[in-house]
């Protein structure tokens, strides 16, 4: 089993972690250390939403600065959202349910618009 699953400390010293500067994708925790953001259901849904927007060409690639449209990958991310909506029915808070419902609706509309050109 990997160290982070057992709760072991990383090889970096606490001092090294405190001065990390919080590079891309990391946030400071309450002690000022740079960590990955907490994994929550809304954050996961927003991540899939971002993937849809990226593959529909609505977000630029941070490396190239260009947009790329890949409808197959956008459709796959939307299908994943729809599957989550179906599989989590009855198990989400009101806010989580509404977030997922509105994102699925918005992504489907954007997909149809992009597919029509």
QUIZI-V983308 format. One record per backbone hydrogen bond with DSSP energy under -1.0 kcal/mol. NH is the residue of the N-H (numbers start at 1). CO is the residue of the C=O. Records with the same first field share a line. If there is no record, write none. Layout:
BEGIN
NH->CO / CO
END
This chain:
BEGIN
5->2
8->3
17->13
18->14
19->15
20->17
26->23
27->35
29->33
32->29
34->17
35->27
44->40
45->41
46->42
47->43
48->44
49->45
50->46
51->47
52->48
53->49
54->50
55->51
56->52
57->54
58->53
61->66
65->61
70->55
74->70
75->71
76->72
77->73
78->74
79->75
80->76
81->77
82->78
83->79
84->80
85->81
86->82
87->83
88->84
91->88
97->93
98->94
99->95
100->96
101->97
102->98
103->99
104->100
105->101
106->102
107->103
108->104
109->105
110->106
111->107
112->108
113->109
114->110
115->111
116->112
END
